[in-house]
Amino acid sequence: MAGKQNGNGDAEDTAGGDDHALSPGKPGSRHDAYAQLADRFASGAAIPLPTFLHGQARREHVRACILEDHATRIDARAQGTQEKFEELAGDLYKYFRGTALGFYRDMAGMDAARPKVLLLGDVHPGNFGVMPNADNVPIFSVNDFDEVAYGPYSWDLKRGAAGFILAAKCAGGLKRKQRRRVAKCFAKGYIAGMKHFADGADPNDDVFRMDNAPPIICDLFDDAMENRADWLADDHQNETRKGFSPSSSREPVTSRRDEFQGYLDELAERNGIEPGGRFGELRVKDVAHVYGKGCASLGLTRFHIMIEGPEKDGTDDIIVEFKLSRLSALDGLAPHGDLDTGARARRVAEGQRIHIPNGDVFYGAVEIDGESYMTRERAPFRDDIDQSDLDYDGWRDYAHACGRALALAHARSDDAGAIDYDIEPAILEDMAPHHLFIHDVACFAEEAVDRMKRDWKAYRKDYRRGAFTRRFERYG
């Protein structure tokens, strides 16, 4: 497949999903075809989208999307891949979270005329939460940037509304009308956030903290707070506190300590992280290979490093994660003009920088064995809400708060990103009349969820028949 030039002048492949090695001669790659479909649909040509497929044709489309999206993991027999397929078969909400590529191929080229922002790309209730900012202070915001890409602001709202409907059903047990109202609260929160910034609030320093968050988020802050020494001892360290403890999901690889010290030094220089304070001497104590994390990311290689804290007794160490990056599921599908966030892990790091004011200083990108890895700090107070604890009112309050948090992320697309016009008034005008826009988002989300239920049932049948245990090359 022909490459394109990224912002640094380096050649970058354009295959879909995480199979960045696919080429026109390799069966399964349909990235270019979908990119052309998106362009033609956005220009007004009457090209059918996958939503027009039914029956066996739709079933084969869903199967092909999932296989293509996981081609690298299947070919490499990566640990966690079959576990992910099993999880997708067992839970509809997890299926939604783990199949973003198929979701967005159904939307290829939509909303081309709407204002563009830096999209989060995978909005759902589990991708908001508490995390550390640059000062190691807990904040609440969007927290997963793996799919960031420029595109119409409405794409995040539509996927987010579908995510809230599904989560409120699967985790909350809410009835259909209640789920619809939850989705509307998410859109209403977004509009309230946009109005807040259009009225003069500064998105460069306005973020949910313990002192200004709505009550439901304040409760999450209280639940998330944990002593660092206890967190390290309980979740990461061995008995001596000098390294990682082995487990079914973690394999210490201490022999690679010097190698990862080099990656840390490179990251620190690029991000301006100086030794001293809570960073100590920026010395890597230990390295571990980590398995079985996340939902969409299951099967992608991860490492954790342990950085010795200033006390040098293991009670204040820092854990930094290195995770293999892939192309965004939106790549080639979302209309964005000539806006580009860059390649792979650099794209993810840029997304975090734009979306969160004064964010995690360890967010960045490094190359390991020729592959692109994103980096971020793991913290004792990195947490998201327990959805099973929410009642109907709690779901509405939480959806509204997440809508406001998403508005903050989008509002920074002009000040910190590549948008060259005032984004807040443009979006507010585009959404007018707001009550109709809210209704449209909820209707889209309900239709998308109903379609996904049918897709999930077809996936479960394919999974039981072994469609996802064979090598990818057998499917074209």
C-alpha positions as semicolon CSV with decimal commas, in nm:
position;residue;x (nm);y (nm);z (nm)
1;M;0,000;0,000;0,000
2;A;0,133;0,341;-0,090
3;G;0,274;0,534;0,203
4;K;0,214;0,895;0,297
5;Q;0,445;1,148;0,455
6;N;0,396;1,236;0,818
7;G;0,481;1,569;0,976
8;N;0,848;1,472;1,010
9;G;0,885;1,374;0,647
10;D;0,902;1,003;0,729
11;A;0,709;0,749;0,528
12;E;0,407;0,615;0,713
13;D;0,197;0,321;0,607
14;T;-0,179;0,360;0,594
15;A;-0,321;0,015;0,668
16;G;-0,634;-0,011;0,879
17;G;-0,658;-0,131;1,238
18;D;-0,335;-0,242;1,403
19;D;-0,211;-0,435;1,098
20;H;0,030;-0,170;0,978
21;A;0,210;-0,429;0,763
22;L;-0,085;-0,489;0,529
23;S;-0,025;-0,409;0,161
24;P;-0,234;-0,430;-0,157
25;G;-0,094;-0,779;-0,219
26;K;-0,196;-0,913;0,122
27;P;-0,551;-1,047;0,159
28;G;-0,776;-0,870;0,404
29;S;-0,670;-0,507;0,373
30;R;-0,957;-0,280;0,271
31;H;-0,819;0,044;0,412
32;D;-0,775;0,223;0,080
33;A;-1,116;0,110;-0,041
34;Y;-1,281;0,254;0,269
35;A;-1,081;0,576;0,243
36;Q;-1,208;0,619;-0,114
37;L;-1,562;0,533;-0,001
38;A;-1,543;0,799;0,272
39;D;-1,416;1,064;0,027
40;R;-1,681;0,986;-0,232
41;F;-1,962;0,980;0,024
42;A;-1,847;1,311;0,172
43;S;-1,845;1,470;-0,175
44;G;-2,209;1,375;-0,231
45;A;-2,180;1,063;-0,444
46;A;-2,451;0,803;-0,384
47;I;-2,223;0,528;-0,252
48;P;-2,381;0,272;-0,017
49;L;-2,239;0,242;0,335
50;P;-2,207;-0,090;0,521
51;T;-2,528;0,003;0,707
52;F;-2,716;-0,097;0,391
53;L;-2,590;-0,454;0,420
54;H;-2,821;-0,718;0,566
55;G;-2,823;-1,086;0,644
56;Q;-2,522;-1,290;0,537
57;A;-2,359;-0,994;0,361
58;R;-2,360;-0,792;0,683
59;R;-2,237;-1,091;0,882
60;E;-1,939;-1,141;0,649
61;H;-1,866;-0,767;0,662
62;V;-1,857;-0,772;1,044
63;R;-1,635;-1,079;1,044
64;A;-1,393;-0,925;0,793
65;C;-1,369;-0,597;0,991
66;I;-1,283;-0,777;1,314
67;L;-1,027;-1,002;1,148
68;E;-0,863;-0,711;0,971
69;D;-0,853;-0,503;1,287
70;H;-0,675;-0,785;1,472
71;A;-0,458;-0,921;1,191
72;T;-0,124;-0,840;1,354
73;R;-0,230;-0,991;1,685
74;I;-0,365;-1,306;1,519
75;D;-0,056;-1,352;1,301
76;A;0,175;-1,305;1,599
77;R;-0,041;-1,527;1,821
78;A;-0,017;-1,245;2,073
79;Q;-0,112;-1,333;2,429
80;G;-0,452;-1,187;2,509
81;T;-0,592;-1,203;2,155
82;Q;-0,814;-1,506;2,206
83;E;-0,905;-1,371;2,549
84;K;-1,029;-1,055;2,381
85;F;-1,238;-1,247;2,128
86;E;-1,392;-1,443;2,416
87;E;-1,472;-1,124;2,606
88;L;-1,634;-0,972;2,299
89;A;-1,856;-1,278;2,267
90;G;-1,955;-1,267;2,633
91;D;-2,067;-0,906;2,673
92;L;-2,242;-0,664;2,434
93;Y;-2,086;-0,353;2,591
94;K;-1,736;-0,503;2,564
95;Y;-1,814;-0,588;2,202
96;F;-1,897;-0,220;2,144
97;R;-1,573;-0,110;2,310
98;G;-1,358;-0,359;2,120
99;T;-1,493;-0,307;1,767
100;A;-1,453;0,065;1,700
101;L;-1,330;0,005;1,345
102;G;-1,660;-0,153;1,240
103;F;-1,858;0,121;1,415
104;Y;-1,676;0,393;1,225
105;R;-1,688;0,216;0,890
106;D;-2,065;0,245;0,924
107;M;-2,013;0,624;0,952
108;A;-1,757;0,667;0,672
109;G;-1,768;1,024;0,540
110;M;-2,068;1,138;0,749
111;D;-2,112;1,496;0,875
112;A;-1,845;1,634;0,641
113;A;-1,984;1,987;0,660
114;R;-1,981;2,010;1,040
115;P;-1,703;2,192;1,231
116;K;-1,390;1,983;1,286
117;V;-1,214;1,919;1,617
118;L;-0,954;1,681;1,750
119;L;-1,178;1,383;1,825
120;L;-1,117;1,152;2,117
121;G;-1,231;0,878;1,880
122;D;-1,356;0,623;2,132
123;V;-1,604;0,795;2,362
124;H;-1,790;0,580;2,615
125;P;-1,845;0,592;2,994
126;G;-1,527;0,394;3,065
127;N;-1,302;0,640;2,882
128;F;-1,355;0,921;3,131
129;G;-1,188;0,911;3,469
130;V;-0,949;1,041;3,730
131;M;-0,581;1,071;3,636
132;P;-0,273;1,275;3,736
133;N;-0,191;1,606;3,571
134;A;0,159;1,747;3,530
135;D;0,169;1,845;3,899
136;N;0,056;1,495;4,006
137;V;-0,280;1,643;4,109
138;P;-0,589;1,431;4,032
139;I;-0,821;1,565;3,761
140;F;-1,127;1,422;3,584
141;S;-1,127;1,420;3,206
142;V;-1,121;1,207;2,894
143;N;-0,852;0,946;2,954
144;D;-0,790;0,730;2,645
145;F;-0,629;0,884;2,337
146;D;-0,553;0,573;2,130
147;E;-0,801;0,668;1,856
148;V;-0,756;1,048;1,840
149;A;-0,800;1,200;1,494
150;Y;-0,936;1,520;1,344
151;G;-1,296;1,505;1,225
152;P;-1,652;1,637;1,278
153;Y;-1,724;1,704;1,647
154;S;-2,051;1,510;1,611
155;W;-1,864;1,179;1,571
156;D;-1,756;1,181;1,936
157;L;-2,108;1,272;2,047
158;K;-2,268;0,995;1,842
159;R;-2,033;0,722;1,963
160;G;-2,052;0,857;2,318
161;A;-2,433;0,854;2,318
162;A;-2,432;0,496;2,187
163;G;-2,181;0,402;2,457
164;F;-2,397;0,548;2,733
165;I;-2,707;0,367;2,604
166;L;-2,521;0,035;2,598
167;A;-2,352;0,083;2,936
168;A;-2,679;0,192;3,099
169;K;-2,835;-0,127;2,962
170;C;-2,558;-0,377;3,032
171;A;-2,420;-0,239;3,359
172;G;-2,715;-0,035;3,483
173;G;-3,011;-0,246;3,377
174;L;-3,205;0,066;3,277
175;K;-3,514;0,051;3,057
176;R;-3,511;0,178;2,697
177;K;-3,672;0,517;2,768
178;Q;-3,436;0,572;3,062
179;R;-3,134;0,486;2,847
180;R;-3,249;0,736;2,585
181;R;-3,272;1,009;2,850
182;V;-2,920;0,924;2,968
183;A;-2,790;0,969;2,613
184;K;-2,969;1,303;2,591
185;C;-2,807;1,413;2,920
186;F;-2,467;1,341;2,764
187;A;-2,549;1,569;2,467
188;K;-2,694;1,834;2,702
189;G;-2,377;1,830;2,910
190;Y;-2,170;1,883;2,596
191;I;-2,382;2,183;2,496
192;A;-2,355;2,326;2,848
193;G;-1,977;2,288;2,832
194;M;-1,955;2,458;2,493
195;K;-2,167;2,747;2,618
196;H;-1,940;2,776;2,923
197;F;-1,633;2,824;2,704
198;A;-1,814;3,042;2,449
199;D;-1,905;3,274;2,739
200;G;-1,539;3,334;2,817
201;A;-1,409;3,047;3,031
202;D;-1,051;2,955;2,937
203;P;-1,017;2,592;2,820
204;N;-0,643;2,613;2,884
205;D;-0,688;2,606;3,262
206;D;-1,047;2,494;3,321
207;V;-1,070;2,126;3,415
208;F;-1,259;1,921;3,675
209;R;-1,064;1,907;4,003
210;M;-1,164;1,808;4,353
211;D;-1,261;2,170;4,429
212;N;-1,489;2,238;4,129
213;A;-1,631;1,906;4,008
214;P;-2,002;1,815;4,023
215;P;-2,102;1,597;4,321
216;I;-2,092;1,265;4,133
217;I;-1,736;1,335;4,020
218;C;-1,634;1,448;4,370
219;D;-1,749;1,107;4,492
220;L;-1,529;0,945;4,227
221;F;-1,231;1,150;4,347
222;D;-1,293;1,023;4,699
223;D;-1,314;0,663;4,580
224;A;-1,003;0,693;4,363
225;M;-0,765;0,830;4,623
226;E;-0,520;0,568;4,746
227;N;-0,192;0,586;4,933
228;R;0,097;0,544;4,687
229;A;0,305;0,323;4,915
230;D;0,013;0,084;4,968
231;W;-0,076;0,085;4,597
232;L;0,282;0,002;4,499
233;A;0,312;-0,278;4,754
234;D;-0,030;-0,430;4,682
235;D;-0,038;-0,403;4,301
236;H;0,318;-0,386;4,168
237;Q;0,618;-0,455;4,391
238;N;0,778;-0,772;4,519
239;E;0,845;-0,828;4,888
240;T;1,174;-0,637;4,882
241;R;1,018;-0,335;4,703
242;K;1,315;-0,347;4,466
243;G;1,128;-0,474;4,162
244;F;0,804;-0,601;4,013
245;S;0,626;-0,903;4,155
246;P;0,553;-1,179;3,901
247;S;0,192;-1,276;3,832
248;S;-0,029;-1,427;3,563
249;S;-0,053;-1,083;3,402
250;R;0,303;-0,958;3,465
251;E;0,645;-1,100;3,384
252;P;0,949;-0,915;3,522
253;V;1,219;-0,865;3,256
254;T;1,491;-0,710;3,469
255;S;1,752;-0,792;3,204
256;R;1,608;-0,509;2,991
257;R;1,654;-0,244;3,259
258;D;1,944;-0,067;3,088
259;E;1,759;-0,073;2,757
260;F;1,453;0,095;2,910
261;Q;1,673;0,344;3,094
262;G;1,769;0,467;2,750
263;Y;1,403;0,497;2,648
264;L;1,326;0,687;2,968
265;D;1,620;0,924;2,913
266;E;1,497;0,989;2,558
267;L;1,142;1,053;2,682
268;A;1,260;1,282;2,963
269;E;1,468;1,491;2,725
270;R;1,183;1,525;2,476
271;N;0,923;1,614;2,742
272;G;1,148;1,838;2,951
273;I;1,139;1,617;3,262
274;E;1,428;1,707;3,492
275;P;1,563;1,490;3,777
276;G;1,465;1,603;4,123
277;G;1,147;1,636;4,324
278;R;0,917;1,336;4,295
279;F;1,114;1,209;3,992
280;G;1,425;1,135;4,200
281;E;1,721;1,055;3,978
282;L;1,498;0,922;3,697
283;R;1,654;0,578;3,746
284;V;1,481;0,265;3,620
285;K;1,466;0,002;3,898
286;D;1,288;-0,271;3,707
287;V;1,096;-0,358;3,389
288;A;0,798;-0,592;3,341
289;H;0,611;-0,729;3,041
290;V;0,238;-0,682;3,113
291;Y;-0,053;-0,884;2,971
292;G;-0,430;-0,868;2,970
293;K;-0,496;-0,496;3,009
294;G;-0,789;-0,299;2,874
295;C;-1,055;-0,414;2,628
296;A;-0,972;-0,279;2,282
297;S;-0,601;-0,309;2,365
298;L;-0,596;-0,675;2,470
299;G;-0,319;-0,849;2,279
300;L;-0,113;-0,533;2,224
301;T;0,235;-0,545;2,379
302;R;0,285;-0,347;2,702
303;F;0,573;-0,284;2,938
304;H;0,583;-0,119;3,279
305;I;0,893;0,042;3,423
306;M;0,951;0,123;3,789
307;I;1,132;0,452;3,850
308;E;1,298;0,488;4,190
309;G;1,148;0,766;4,400
310;P;1,347;1,023;4,599
311;E;1,313;0,828;4,926
312;K;1,479;0,523;4,765
313;D;1,285;0,285;4,988
314;G;1,017;0,182;4,738
315;T;0,735;0,384;4,896
316;D;0,730;0,665;4,640
317;D;0,832;0,495;4,316
318;I;0,673;0,591;3,983
319;I;0,521;0,342;3,735
320;V;0,530;0,435;3,366
321;E;0,358;0,229;3,098
322;F;0,481;0,170;2,742
323;K;0,202;0,045;2,511
324;L;0,226;-0,054;2,146
325;S;0,037;0,196;1,931
326;R;-0,163;0,145;1,615
327;L;-0,344;0,360;1,364
328;S;-0,668;0,522;1,474
329;A;-0,987;0,334;1,384
330;L;-1,099;0,664;1,228
331;D;-0,804;0,678;0,988
332;G;-0,933;0,739;0,634
333;L;-1,297;0,745;0,749
334;A;-1,358;1,079;0,925
335;P;-1,371;1,387;0,701
336;H;-1,093;1,617;0,823
337;G;-0,946;1,809;0,528
338;D;-0,569;1,827;0,555
339;L;-0,554;1,814;0,937
340;D;-0,314;1,553;1,075
341;T;-0,194;1,465;1,425
342;G;0,108;1,264;1,309
343;A;0,203;0,899;1,319
344;R;0,107;0,632;1,573
345;A;0,234;0,701;1,926
346;R;0,320;1,061;1,843
347;R;-0,044;1,105;1,745
348;V;-0,159;0,965;2,080
349;A;0,078;1,188;2,276
350;E;-0,031;1,493;2,075
351;G;-0,393;1,406;2,150
352;Q;-0,328;1,404;2,523
353;R;-0,142;1,734;2,503
354;I;-0,428;1,902;2,319
355;H;-0,719;1,752;2,513
356;I;-0,589;1,800;2,868
357;P;-0,445;2,127;2,999
358;N;-0,126;2,066;3,197
359;G;-0,153;1,690;3,149
360;D;0,061;1,392;3,249
361;V;0,427;1,478;3,178
362;F;0,509;1,117;3,093
363;Y;0,270;1,109;2,797
364;G;0,489;1,063;2,494
365;A;0,623;0,829;2,227
366;V;0,929;0,607;2,191
367;E;1,048;0,349;1,940
368;I;1,113;-0,005;2,069
369;D;1,239;-0,274;1,832
370;G;1,121;-0,066;1,537
371;E;0,767;-0,028;1,676
372;S;0,592;0,285;1,805
373;Y;0,496;0,288;2,175
374;M;0,298;0,548;2,365
375;T;0,398;0,623;2,725
376;R;0,203;0,743;3,029
377;E;0,221;0,734;3,407
378;R;0,016;0,486;3,605
379;A;-0,098;0,644;3,932
380;P;-0,275;0,522;4,246
381;F;-0,561;0,761;4,177
382;R;-0,605;0,669;3,809
383;D;-0,960;0,531;3,816
384;D;-1,296;0,540;3,644
385;I;-1,646;0,514;3,783
386;D;-1,801;0,185;3,896
387;Q;-2,094;0,174;3,656
388;S;-2,274;-0,098;3,853
389;D;-2,311;0,148;4,144
390;L;-2,508;0,404;3,939
391;D;-2,885;0,432;3,962
392;Y;-3,097;0,615;3,704
393;D;-3,024;0,961;3,848
394;G;-2,657;0,872;3,882
395;W;-2,637;0,772;3,516
396;R;-2,793;1,103;3,410
397;D;-2,559;1,306;3,631
398;Y;-2,254;1,113;3,516
399;A;-2,348;1,143;3,147
400;H;-2,395;1,519;3,185
401;A;-2,054;1,554;3,354
402;C;-1,885;1,348;3,082
403;G;-2,048;1,564;2,815
404;R;-1,901;1,872;2,979
405;A;-1,558;1,707;3,001
406;L;-1,572;1,620;2,630
407;A;-1,661;1,982;2,551
408;L;-1,340;2,092;2,727
409;A;-1,134;1,850;2,517
410;H;-1,294;1,975;2,195
411;A;-1,272;2,342;2,296
412;R;-0,893;2,315;2,307
413;S;-0,876;2,218;1,939
414;D;-0,827;2,580;1,831
415;D;-0,601;2,710;2,110
416;A;-0,379;2,401;2,140
417;G;-0,453;2,212;1,818
418;A;-0,463;2,273;1,444
419;I;-0,805;2,441;1,413
420;D;-0,767;2,799;1,290
421;Y;-1,107;2,946;1,389
422;D;-1,302;2,998;1,711
423;I;-1,447;2,653;1,765
424;E;-1,707;2,707;2,040
425;P;-1,945;2,948;1,859
426;A;-1,909;2,747;1,538
427;I;-2,022;2,426;1,712
428;L;-2,305;2,597;1,901
429;E;-2,436;2,745;1,578
430;D;-2,407;2,413;1,397
431;M;-2,609;2,238;1,671
432;A;-2,897;2,488;1,656
433;P;-3,176;2,429;1,732
434;H;-3,023;2,246;2,023
435;H;-3,331;2,046;2,122
436;L;-3,348;1,898;1,771
437;F;-2,976;1,819;1,772
438;I;-3,011;1,637;2,104
439;H;-3,302;1,437;1,962
440;D;-3,102;1,349;1,648
441;V;-2,801;1,228;1,850
442;A;-3,023;1,006;2,065
443;C;-3,199;0,862;1,759
444;F;-2,868;0,789;1,587
445;A;-2,737;0,619;1,902
446;E;-3,045;0,399;1,939
447;E;-3,027;0,287;1,577
448;A;-2,653;0,219;1,608
449;V;-2,708;0,013;1,922
450;D;-2,988;-0,190;1,763
451;R;-2,761;-0,262;1,465
452;M;-2,477;-0,355;1,697
453;K;-2,696;-0,603;1,882
454;R;-2,759;-0,783;1,554
455;D;-2,388;-0,771;1,467
456;W;-2,298;-0,909;1,809
457;K;-2,533;-1,205;1,769
458;A;-2,374;-1,283;1,432
459;Y;-2,026;-1,246;1,586
460;R;-2,113;-1,488;1,866
461;K;-2,220;-1,751;1,611
462;D;-1,899;-1,700;1,412
463;Y;-1,693;-1,716;1,730
464;R;-1,846;-2,049;1,833
465;R;-1,771;-2,183;1,484
466;G;-1,402;-2,092;1,514
467;A;-1,392;-1,796;1,273
468;F;-1,144;-1,609;1,493
469;T;-0,907;-1,888;1,586
470;R;-0,760;-1,943;1,237
471;R;-0,486;-1,744;1,071
472;F;-0,589;-1,422;0,907
473;E;-0,449;-1,512;0,566
474;R;-0,729;-1,764;0,516
475;Y;-0,977;-1,479;0,484
476;G;-0,991;-1,239;0,194
